[in-house]
Amino acid sequence: MGKVNEIKPDALIGQRYGQASFATLPAISPAIETLLSHRTVRAFTSAPLAEGTLELLVSAAQSAPSSSNLQVWSVVAIEDHERKARLAQLAGNQAHIHEAPLLLLFTVDLSRLKRIAENKQTPLAGIDYLDTLIMGFIDAALAAQNALVAAESLGLGTVYIGALRNKPEAVADELGLPAHVFPAFGLVVGHPDTQRPAAIKPRLPQRTVLHREQYSTGGEAEAIAKYDEILREFQRSQGLPAQDWSEQASNRLRGPESLNGRDQLSAALRRQGFVFQ
Ligand SMILES: Cc1cc2nc3c(=O)[nH]c(=O)nc-3n(C[C@H](O)[C@H](O)[C@H](O)COP(=O)(O)O)c2cc1C
């Protein structure tokens, strides 16, 4: 992580919110510059990753904090084109999955601790509680985000693939996941295609997510109306059909039919051996 230097955040913050947002900001570090510059990439070249990139990204992922250092996650690296194509199909035919050279499948992994307990013949009833499952998802997400930031800092592009939870049993079969290992999400990594560049997508105005001292919804409706406007403008600039964010977000969670199979997730978790009381 770089030292604080004279990088001025104003332009990047302006893009992050789609408007000038703060009167005064301190200078930022290269690490923050990488974070503020994030954009999901969905267009890749077929160029391979430099040797050792996978190991480097996994080292960055393993550098993330972990609840009680339990490290209840694992990652499956998929480079085989045919396997990527099959997984792409399971994730709603997302072409970027087989366009890019690497797909990382991050999993919640309680199986390692289970094997350790079996070998030591010690009880492990604590894995059957919801909190342990949540720890697995949190650990996996923190690890993955570290890998994402590391990749972006190297000039690589990434896209998360939550759609791999649409058909988790088929994903588990494809990757030979044992009981107590659950596919949380994928992360595609590759070289961005500069002919099809991605842009920084504005986020909600900070006052909707930042609450000082106590939670407050003051000014929320106006801020969201403003954001709807900003995002419509962003979509137009990207040649996409313009739609209010508030409408998109509500539609995404309208009902079980809009969850693309993920309404069956608790059943899928149970089939994979997870118990969460
Ligand atoms: C857990 C997670 C799952 C996601 N799944 C997908 C996906 O399946 N396909 C996709 O194209 N983008 C996916 N995304 C990317 C989001 O759509 C994207 O982050 C969001 O629109 C904001 O855009 P930005 O990342 O460019 O700022 C996912 C993001 C996250 C955090």
The ligand as an ORCA input file, in Angstrom:
! r2SCAN-3c Opt
* xyz 0 1
  C     -21.329    -10.284     -4.854
  C     -21.485     -9.657     -6.230
  C     -22.012    -10.389     -7.260
  C     -22.089     -9.856     -8.557
  N     -22.544    -10.631     -9.583
  C     -22.476    -10.172    -10.856
  C     -22.815    -11.023    -11.956
  O     -23.208    -12.187    -11.792
  N     -22.670    -10.515    -13.209
  C     -22.234     -9.232    -13.445
  O     -22.119     -8.851    -14.610
  N     -21.920     -8.401    -12.416
  C     -22.015     -8.840    -11.136
  N     -21.657     -8.026    -10.086
  C     -21.149     -6.672    -10.362
  C     -22.159     -5.607     -9.983
  O     -23.193     -5.600    -10.911
  C     -21.435     -4.259     -9.923
  O     -20.461     -4.290     -8.919
  C     -22.395     -3.109     -9.669
  O     -23.277     -2.935    -10.749
  C     -21.650     -1.793     -9.476
  O     -20.859     -1.510    -10.608
  P     -19.279     -1.304    -10.488
  O     -18.706     -2.523     -9.802
  O     -18.790     -1.141    -11.895
  O     -19.048     -0.069     -9.688
  C     -21.644     -8.522     -8.789
  C     -21.147     -7.774     -7.722
  C     -21.059     -8.329     -6.460
  C     -20.488     -7.506     -5.321
*
